Amino acid sequence: MISQKARYALRALTALAQAESGASMMISEIAAQQCIPKKFLEQILLDLKRAGIVASRRGKQGGYLLLKPADSITYGDVLRLIDGPIAPLPCLSVTAYRKCEDCDGEQLCEIRHVFARVADATRDVLFSTTIADALGDTAKSRERLSA
């Protein structure tokens, strides 16, 4: 399961992606629109800013805006940034590999072989799905429901 922090990060990025091009949004505006606690959102946006995904502006027209286009921000990038390794087992992690403590050998581990397929499929979906893709999918779902 992904963390609440990761869900909030994805929702905040979705809100920023829906803002007019070049327009920034205030933290309070994002928090109210996405039902995210303001203090928690501040932390999340700072993490996203440090990673170069969003930028902040000061002043009357201040707030946060996407630094990267929504079609280049993947769910995988965000989840890895916020939650860390995506792999279900430490021996399958791309960024934080660690041998399992109770393992005699990775080549003969039945559990690893099954979860390797799970991890590969999960990564394929997460790193090929962007914030823009998710917005498009939601728009299509809304159209079907209203038809």
C-alpha positions as CSV (number, residue, x, y, z in Angstrom):
1,M,0.0,0.0,0.0
2,I,1.1,3.5,-0.7
3,S,1.3,6.0,2.2
4,Q,-1.1,8.7,2.9
5,K,1.7,11.2,2.2
6,A,2.2,9.7,-1.3
7,R,-1.6,9.9,-2.0
8,Y,-1.6,13.6,-0.9
9,A,1.5,14.3,-3.1
10,L,-0.2,12.8,-6.1
11,R,-3.4,14.7,-5.4
12,A,-1.5,18.0,-5.0
13,L,0.3,17.4,-8.3
14,T,-3.0,16.7,-9.9
15,A,-4.4,20.0,-8.6
16,L,-1.3,21.9,-9.9
17,A,-1.5,20.2,-13.3
18,Q,-5.1,21.4,-13.6
19,A,-4.1,25.0,-12.9
20,E,-3.8,27.3,-15.9
21,S,-0.4,27.1,-17.6
22,G,2.1,29.1,-15.6
23,A,-0.4,29.9,-12.8
24,S,0.5,29.1,-9.3
25,M,-1.7,27.9,-6.5
26,M,-1.5,28.8,-2.8
27,I,-1.0,26.0,-0.3
28,S,-4.4,26.9,1.3
29,E,-6.1,26.6,-2.1
30,I,-4.6,23.1,-2.8
31,A,-5.3,22.0,0.8
32,A,-9.0,23.0,0.6
33,Q,-9.5,21.6,-2.9
34,Q,-7.9,18.3,-2.2
35,C,-8.8,17.9,1.5
36,I,-5.2,17.7,2.6
37,P,-4.1,19.0,6.0
38,K,-2.2,22.3,5.3
39,K,0.8,21.6,7.5
40,F,1.3,18.1,6.0
41,L,0.9,19.6,2.5
42,E,3.7,22.2,3.3
43,Q,6.1,19.3,4.0
44,I,5.1,17.4,0.9
45,L,5.5,20.4,-1.4
46,L,8.9,21.1,0.1
47,D,10.0,17.5,-0.8
48,L,8.6,18.0,-4.3
49,K,10.4,21.3,-4.6
50,R,13.7,19.8,-3.5
51,A,13.3,17.1,-6.2
52,G,12.7,19.7,-8.9
53,I,9.1,18.7,-9.6
54,V,7.5,22.0,-8.3
55,A,8.6,25.5,-7.8
56,S,7.4,28.2,-5.4
57,R,6.8,31.9,-6.0
58,R,6.7,34.6,-3.5
59,G,4.4,37.6,-3.4
60,K,0.9,38.5,-4.4
61,Q,0.9,36.0,-7.3
62,G,2.8,33.5,-5.1
63,G,2.2,29.9,-4.5
64,Y,3.3,26.6,-6.1
65,L,3.4,25.5,-9.7
66,L,4.7,22.6,-11.7
67,L,8.3,22.9,-12.7
68,K,8.0,19.9,-15.0
69,P,5.2,19.2,-17.4
70,A,2.5,16.9,-16.1
71,D,3.2,14.4,-18.9
72,S,6.8,13.9,-17.6
73,I,6.0,13.3,-13.9
74,T,5.3,9.6,-13.4
75,Y,3.5,8.0,-10.5
76,G,6.7,5.9,-10.0
77,D,8.9,9.0,-9.6
78,V,6.5,10.4,-7.0
79,L,6.1,7.2,-5.1
80,R,9.8,6.5,-5.0
81,L,10.5,10.1,-3.8
82,I,7.9,10.0,-1.1
83,D,7.7,6.4,0.0
84,G,11.2,5.1,-1.0
85,P,11.8,1.8,-2.8
86,I,8.8,0.4,-4.7
87,A,9.8,-3.3,-4.5
88,P,7.9,-5.7,-2.4
89,L,11.1,-7.4,-1.2
90,P,14.5,-5.8,-0.4
91,C,16.3,-8.1,-2.8
92,L,14.1,-6.8,-5.7
93,S,14.7,-3.1,-5.1
94,V,16.3,-1.1,-7.9
95,T,17.4,1.8,-5.6
96,A,17.9,0.1,-2.2
97,Y,18.9,-3.5,-2.9
98,R,19.5,-5.6,0.2
99,K,19.8,-9.4,0.5
100,C,17.0,-10.9,2.4
101,E,18.1,-12.0,5.9
102,D,16.6,-15.4,5.7
103,C,17.6,-16.2,2.1
104,D,19.9,-19.1,1.1
105,G,20.2,-17.9,-2.5
106,E,18.2,-15.6,-4.7
107,Q,18.3,-17.9,-7.8
108,L,16.5,-20.7,-5.9
109,C,14.0,-18.5,-4.0
110,E,10.5,-19.3,-5.1
111,I,9.1,-16.2,-3.3
112,R,11.6,-13.9,-5.1
113,H,10.7,-15.3,-8.5
114,V,7.0,-14.7,-8.0
115,F,7.4,-11.2,-6.5
116,A,9.9,-10.3,-9.2
117,R,7.1,-10.6,-11.8
118,V,4.9,-8.5,-9.5
119,A,7.6,-5.8,-9.1
120,D,8.3,-5.7,-12.8
121,A,4.6,-5.3,-13.7
122,T,4.1,-2.7,-10.9
123,R,7.1,-0.7,-12.1
124,D,5.9,-0.9,-15.7
125,V,2.6,0.7,-14.8
126,L,3.9,3.3,-12.3
127,F,6.8,4.5,-14.5
128,S,4.7,4.7,-17.7
129,T,1.7,6.5,-16.1
130,T,2.0,10.2,-15.7
131,I,0.0,12.8,-13.9
132,A,-1.4,13.9,-17.3
133,D,-2.4,10.3,-18.1
134,A,-4.3,10.0,-14.8
135,L,-6.1,13.3,-15.5
136,G,-7.1,12.0,-18.9
137,D,-8.3,8.8,-17.5
138,T,-10.4,10.6,-14.9
139,A,-11.9,12.9,-17.6
140,K,-12.8,9.9,-19.7
141,S,-14.5,8.2,-16.7
142,R,-16.5,11.4,-16.0
143,E,-17.7,11.5,-19.6
144,R,-18.8,7.9,-19.5
145,L,-20.7,8.5,-16.3
146,S,-22.5,11.5,-17.6
147,A,-23.5,9.9,-20.9
